[in-house]
Each structure stands twice: as C-alpha cells, then as structure tokens.
Amino acid sequence: DIVINGNNGISTGKIKDILTISSGRSLSGKLIQENKNKIVSLYKDKGYYLVQVEPNIINNPEDGTARVSFDINEGNKISIGSIDIVGNRRISDRDLKKQMKLKEGKRFDDTYYEGDQVSLVKYYRQNGFVDARILKAEKTFSDDKTKINVRIEVDEGPQYKVGNIKVDITPYENNKPLFSEKEILRNFVLKEGDLFKEMDFDESIRRTYNMYLDKGRVSVQIKTDAMKFVPDQEVVDIGLTIIESGPAFIENVSINWVSETSDEPHKTKDYVIRRELERFNI
C-alpha cells in the first residue's frame, strides 16, 4: 500500500500520478528516494520551497509486503517579494515585466521563472534587439524565508533597424525570373528604416515562399546568408538569394482511410472523393 500524509495544497491523486512506485512492485531504497525527490520537485514547482518529505516503511513479514507512507510537511507557500531587472537601457522595467508570468506578490513558480527568461529575450528580438541575452538570473530568499526575490540581468545589445534590402534572383535554367525584385519587396513586411523584428522577417520569407508555391515551384530555395549586421551603426542590411526551380506536377493522389472512433469500414467511395478534388483542379 502507498499512503500520502500531510498534503493540503496538492491533492493525493496528483501526487500519486507522478510516482513510479506502485503496489506489487519490488521495493528498494533507490526507488523510495527517487519518489521522494519527485514529490519535493512537484511542491517546489507549485511554490512550496520549504517542503519536507519523509518516507516511512512499515514491513509486514507475514506476507512479504510493506506499507510505504510519504509524510509531508508542506511549509509556507512562497510568494514573490521583488522582481529586479538590471541592464535594460531602452526598454523600461514596466514593459519587460508585462512579458513575465511571475508577478510580485503572487506565488513563485519555477516553470514561470525559466519561461520568463525566454519570453524576455523573445520580446527584445521582436523590438530590434537581435543580440539580446540574459547574462544572469538568480532567486534568493528573504530573511524570514517567506518570499523569493528575483533578479534578472540583461544585455540588450544594439537595436537594429533595416538598412538596404537586396534580392538576388537566379532563374530556372535559361528562363526569365518568375518575379522581379520589386514584386518580391512589395510583398515584404519589413521596409527600409523599420525596426528589425524577427517575426516580421520570418513572415516576409514565408510570403516569398508562398509566391513561388502558388506558381507550383515547390523546390525554390531562399537563402539568407547575405544578411549583414552592423552593430556600431545599429543597422542590418538584408540580402536574399533566391534560386528558382521548375514547376512541380501532381503525380498521383492517394486516398487513405483512418478511423479513430470505429472499426467499421468507410462508406464513401474513392471516386466520390476524386470527383470533389477535380472541382479544385486537383
């Protein structure tokens, strides 16, 4: 038998869900320790940083079994005392904290702590700070052990703007280019002078791909290795190389039937599906 004692903040069911110890399994000290650590980790993820878990084993020699109990002293739930962000010069504390799930006065969560560091870097990169990074992140207890203070040190780096945008097109064989540089740039989200936002750059590349896919050129190559970042001028010159491909044609259309809810055979005939596809010239 497995017994959980002393848990109020987390249900017995949720605790047992993470355990690898179960009735009928052979018992070992290693297994007990592993499951104790799992419970401690679960509690810390929920903000109970002072949790104590004591495993106890009551043997029953008559049938060779043992009752395992995990006695839990949850301690106080730890909240966030302060969040200090240092090293930011161009983006305010207020704007950065809006990107974080951790909030002062709310419970501390390790998952949020790790995720917020990723979110801050992502936010910087969406505002032109391509080189932004977290230099150091640390969490410390208050003197009375009831709060955790968070300190995150950032390195913003340059805030890049878009300089020149150049597109070099290599046509397929001896044909004329399918699109001109002007047509491709007209479809670009980023324009000269804009902040270089990674999301807008990715969207621009996606739109360019779609231009070619709509013409059946599924093997087109778009290379971005001519990008040039100039940190001291805070400018990025965008250079794209497009290698056009020949048109692709549909060889065959296979129809496969998958049922996730029933073992009964499908009732729709293949020719009905193909008739519908023909309406869309497929």
N, C-alpha and C positions, 0 to 999 in steps of 0.2 A: 504494500500500500504506500501511497505518496500523499503526504499531508502538508498543506501550506498554512502557517500560523502567522498572525500579526499583520496581515495585509489589509489596509483600508483604502489606500489611494489607487491600487491596481487590483482588478478582480482576480480571483483564483483561476478562472478559466484562461485569462490572458497570460498568466504566469505559466500555467501548465502547457499552454500552446508552444512555448519556446523551449521546453525541457526535452532533453533527449533520453532521460531516464524514464522507464516505464515498468509496469507490473510484468513479472515473468522474465525480465532481463537480469542477467548476472550482474552482481554489484561489485564495484571497485572504488578505491579511494580516488582514482583519477576521474572517474565518472561523476562522483559526488562533487569534486572540486570544479569540474567543468560546468556543471549545472548551477552551482553556487555563483560562479562568475557570470553566467547568463542572467541570473536574477538581478545581481548587482548592476549589470550593464543596462538592463531594462529600466530599473529605477532611476539610474543616473540620466538616461535619455528623457525621462519624464520630470527631471528637475530635483529628484531626491538624492542630492550629492552626499548626504551623511548617512545613507542607508547602511545597515549592518545585517548580514545574513549568516545565521549559524545552523549548519546541518547537524542533525542528530539521527542516530541509527538505533533502533530497538530490535534486537535479534529475537527470533523465535526458533530455538534449536529443534523443537519437535518436528517441524515440517521444513526446516532449512530456508525459511523466509525471513525477511526483515522489513520493518516499517521505517520508511525514511521521512523525516519531517524537516522542513526548512522553516526555521523560526526567524521572522523578520522584524527588525526594529527600523521602521521607515525613517525616523528623524523628521526634521522640518523640511518642508518643500522650499527649495532655494529660489529666490526671485533675483532679478537683475537690479543691482544698485545703480550703476552708471555705465554708459557706453561712451567711450572717448575715441574719437578718430583724429589722428595726427598725420601731418604731412600733406594734407589737402590744401591747395592754394586757390584753385579756381572753381571748385565745386564745394558748396557750403556743407557744413555738418547736417543741416536740416534736410537738404536734398539727398544726401547719402543715406541718412537714417530712414528715409521713406522707402528705400530699396530693401531694407532689412526686415526680417521677420522678428528678430529679437527686439523687444521694446522695454524701456526702463520701467520697472515696477511689475512687469509680468514675469512668469516663471521662466527659468533658464532651461534651454533645450540644446543638447549637443548637436543634434541634427541641424537645427537652425543656425547654430554657431558656425558650423562648417559651410553650410549652404550660403550664408550671408557673405562670406568672403568671396565666393564665386560670383554672387549677384553684384557685389560692388565692382569687381573687375569688369564684368559684362556691361554694367551701366557706364563705366568710364569709356569703354571701347565704342559704345553707341553714341558717345559725345566727342569723338575725335581723338581720344587718348589711347591709341593703339598699343603703346608700350606700358600702360599702367599695370601695376602689380602690387600685391600685398607683401610688404617687407617683413612684417612680424604681427602675429596675433597672439594675445595672451589673456588669460582669465585668472583672476585672483579673488580669494575670499575676503570679505570684510572681517574686521576684528572679532565680531560676535558670531561669525560663521552662519549668518542668516541670509547673506546676499553675495552675489558674484559680480565683480566689476570687470567689464570687458574693455580691452584697449586694442585698437587696430591701427597699425602704422602703414600708410600707403605711399607709394611713389607714383605720382601722376604721370611724369614724363611729358613730352610735348603734346600740344593739342593740334593735330594735323588738320589742314584744310586741303581741298582738292586743287591741285595746280593744273598742269596740262593733262588732257585725255587724248591718247593716241591709239588708233586701232589699225593694225596691220593685217590685211586680209590676203590669204593665199587661196586662189580659186581652185576648184576641182579640175584637174587635167588642164586643158587649154581653154576652158570656158571663161566667160566673164564672171566676176564676183556676183553672187546671188544678191547681196546687199552692198550698198555703199557705206563708207564710214559715217556719213551724215545721217543715213537712215538708222544705223545702229545707235548712234549717240542720241538721236531724237527719242529713242525708246529707253534711254538710261535714266535711272532715278537720280543719280549723282550728277551734278553740274559743276563746272569750274567755279571755285570760290566757296562751295559748300563745305561744311564740316564733314570730314571723312568718317562716316558711320558704317561699321562693318555690316549691319543689317541692310542698309541701302545698297552697299556694294554687292552683297550676295544677291539681292533682289535684281540688280542690274544685270548680273551674269545670268540669272535664271531667265529673265526676259529675253536676253540674247539667244540663249539655248532654244527657247520656245519659238522664236522667229524661224530658226532653222528646222525645228521639229515639225512646224506647220507646213514646211515645204518637203517633208519626208527625208530630211538629211539627218538621220539619227546618229551618224558616226562623226558629226562635226566635232572638232577639237577647239576649245577655247583656253588658251594658256595665259596665265597672269604673271609669268616670271619676269616681265619687264617693269614691274612696279618699282618705283624709286622713292624711298622715304628720305627726306632731308630734315633731320631733327633741328638743326640750328635755325632753319627758316620756317619750321613747322609747316612744311608743305609735302604733299605726296603727289608725284606725277604718276598717273595711271597709264600703263601700257598693256594693251591686249594683243595677242596674236591669235588670229582665227584661221584655222586650216579647214576649209570647206571639204565636204565629202559628196560623193554621188548619191542619188536618190535610192532609198530602200523600198522594196516592194513586198507585199504580203505573200508569203509562200503558201501557207495554209492556215486555217483557223480550226483549232481543235476545241471540242466541247467536252468538258469533263463534269461529271455529276457528283456532288458531295452533299450528303445529308448528315447534319449533326443531331437531328432530333428523331429520325425514324430510319428503320431498316427497310422500309418499303421502297420498291423501285420507282424511279421517276416516271411521271405520266406524260410529260411534254416530249414530243418527238424532236429529233435533231433538226429536221427540215424546217420546223416552225421557228426555231432559233435562227437558223441561217436566213430564212426569209426576212426576219426582222433586221438582221445585220445588213442585208442588201439594201434596205431603206437608207442606211447611212453610208452606202458605197463601200462597205467592208466585205 
